Amino acid sequence: MSLPRHLRGRFTPVPEEREAAALTVRGSLPPELDGRYLRNGPDPLPGEVSGHWFTGPGMLHGIRLRGGRAEWYRNRWVRHPGVGGASLHPRGLHHRPGGDARQRP
């Protein structure tokens, strides 16, 4: 069975949260670009397949651009009690009355 289009190629899910610094840039970045580029999208947990772009877990990706360089990349799953937030991080999350999730100490 073929994976849905939103889970193949450049959209292939990243199986874990990552951090990287001093990234290699192919080509060049305009030195005037100064800030953070953020992207969110679908990213099922390893071993899961979501049937649609808008269902299941998502992930935020961020790159810091400055002076023609890509300084860092970070990604994080979107944490929400409805999609198993407690299982996504070694320290876990817990649900607080009132509807917000906080990281455990």
Secondary structure by P-SEA (a helix, b strand, c coil): ccccccccccccccccccccccccccccccccccbbbbbbbbbcccccccccccccbbbbbbbbbccccccbbbbbccccccccccccccbbbbbcccccccccc
